[in-house]
Amino acid sequence: MADNLPAGRQPTLRVVPMPADTNRAGDIFGGWIMSQVDIAGSIAAHRRAGGRITTVAVNAFQFKKPVFVGDLISCYAEVIRVGHTSLTVDVEVYAERYDLEGAEECVKVTEATLTYVAIDKNRIPRPVPPEKDRVI
């Protein structure tokens, strides 16, 4: 079942890939997964920065297992470092899948580390507020 999901954590993003998200081999396109990872990472960064952020780097990205149409994808994002204007976020992606007999499997399919920069309304980097001062 979903016993492999991170205990005590809520997913930042959950989504089910559809046939339009496949590559020519029929598996889910890696770029689609990268997009979901960036969305999940940006949610965590936005919350911690208390406002607008932008993606500036994909520091690491590892595809561990394929993703299939119909899998329930859960992205877990966590801010692991806060700099003056930047935030580094780890994202882990799990797939819950069922076989034709209804047996469920949960596997880690992707992990990534991304860097975001907090920006103001003019898209200029701004300081990330201390945790106690952030606005959600």
C-alpha positions as CSV (number, residue, x, y, z in Angstrom):
1,M,0.0,0.0,0.0
2,A,1.1,3.6,0.6
3,D,3.4,2.5,3.5
4,N,6.5,3.8,1.6
5,L,5.2,7.4,1.7
6,P,7.1,9.7,4.1
7,A,5.6,9.3,7.6
8,G,4.1,12.3,9.2
9,R,4.3,14.5,6.1
10,Q,1.6,15.8,3.8
11,P,2.3,15.9,0.0
12,T,2.8,19.3,-1.4
13,L,1.2,18.3,-4.7
14,R,-0.7,15.2,-5.9
15,V,-1.6,14.5,-9.5
16,V,-2.5,11.7,-11.9
17,P,-0.7,11.6,-15.2
18,M,-2.8,11.0,-18.3
19,P,-2.2,9.5,-21.7
20,A,-1.4,13.0,-23.2
21,D,1.6,13.1,-20.8
22,T,3.4,10.1,-22.3
23,N,6.5,9.8,-24.4
24,R,6.6,7.8,-27.6
25,A,7.4,4.6,-25.6
26,G,4.2,5.0,-23.6
27,D,5.8,6.0,-20.3
28,I,5.3,9.4,-18.7
29,F,7.5,12.0,-20.3
30,G,10.4,13.1,-18.0
31,G,9.7,16.7,-18.8
32,W,6.2,16.3,-17.4
33,I,7.6,15.0,-14.2
34,M,10.2,17.8,-14.0
35,S,7.3,20.3,-14.4
36,Q,5.5,18.7,-11.4
37,V,8.6,18.8,-9.3
38,D,9.2,22.5,-10.1
39,I,5.6,23.2,-9.2
40,A,5.9,21.4,-5.8
41,G,9.2,23.0,-5.1
42,S,7.9,26.4,-5.9
43,I,4.9,25.9,-3.5
44,A,7.3,25.2,-0.6
45,A,9.6,28.1,-1.6
46,H,6.7,30.5,-2.0
47,R,5.4,29.6,1.4
48,R,8.7,30.1,3.1
49,A,9.6,33.2,1.2
50,G,6.3,34.8,2.0
51,G,5.7,35.8,-1.6
52,R,6.8,35.6,-5.2
53,I,9.8,33.4,-6.1
54,T,11.4,32.3,-9.3
55,T,13.3,29.1,-10.2
56,V,17.0,29.7,-10.8
57,A,18.6,26.3,-10.8
58,V,17.9,22.6,-10.9
59,N,20.8,21.4,-8.7
60,A,20.1,17.7,-9.0
61,F,17.5,15.5,-10.6
62,Q,17.4,11.8,-10.5
63,F,14.8,9.6,-12.2
64,K,14.7,6.3,-10.2
65,K,11.8,4.4,-11.7
66,P,9.3,5.1,-14.6
67,V,5.9,6.7,-14.0
68,F,2.9,5.2,-15.8
69,V,-0.5,6.6,-16.8
70,G,-2.9,6.3,-13.9
71,D,-0.3,6.4,-11.1
72,L,-1.1,8.7,-8.3
73,I,2.0,10.9,-8.0
74,S,2.7,12.5,-4.6
75,C,5.4,15.2,-4.5
76,Y,6.9,16.0,-1.1
77,A,8.8,19.3,-1.0
78,E,10.9,20.7,1.9
79,V,13.0,23.8,2.2
80,I,16.4,22.6,3.3
81,R,18.4,25.9,3.1
82,V,17.6,29.6,3.2
83,G,20.1,32.2,2.1
84,H,19.8,36.0,1.9
85,T,17.5,35.9,-1.2
86,S,17.6,32.2,-2.2
87,L,16.0,29.0,-1.0
88,T,17.0,25.4,-1.7
89,V,14.2,22.8,-1.8
90,D,14.4,19.0,-1.9
91,V,11.5,17.3,-3.7
92,E,10.8,13.5,-3.5
93,V,8.2,12.0,-5.8
94,Y,6.3,8.7,-5.0
95,A,4.0,6.8,-7.3
96,E,1.1,4.8,-6.0
97,R,0.1,2.2,-8.6
98,Y,-2.3,-0.7,-9.0
99,D,-1.9,-3.8,-11.1
100,L,-4.8,-5.5,-12.9
101,E,-5.6,-7.6,-9.9
102,G,-5.9,-4.5,-7.7
103,A,-2.6,-5.0,-5.8
104,E,-1.1,-1.7,-4.8
105,E,2.6,-0.7,-4.9
106,C,4.2,2.6,-3.8
107,V,7.6,3.4,-5.1
108,K,9.9,6.5,-5.0
109,V,10.2,7.5,-8.7
110,T,12.1,10.8,-8.6
111,E,14.2,13.0,-6.3
112,A,15.5,16.5,-7.0
113,T,17.0,19.6,-5.5
114,L,16.1,23.0,-6.8
115,T,17.0,26.6,-6.0
116,Y,14.6,29.5,-6.0
117,V,15.1,33.2,-5.5
118,A,12.6,35.5,-3.7
119,I,11.6,38.4,-5.9
120,D,9.6,41.6,-5.5
121,K,6.9,42.9,-7.8
122,N,9.5,44.2,-10.2
123,R,11.2,40.8,-10.4
124,I,14.2,42.0,-8.4
125,P,15.7,39.7,-5.8
126,R,14.6,40.5,-2.3
127,P,15.6,39.2,1.1
128,V,13.8,36.1,2.4
129,P,12.2,37.2,5.7
130,P,13.1,35.4,8.9
131,E,10.8,32.6,9.6
132,K,8.9,34.4,12.3
133,D,8.2,37.4,10.0
134,R,7.1,35.5,6.9
135,V,3.6,36.0,5.5
136,I,1.7,33.1,4.0
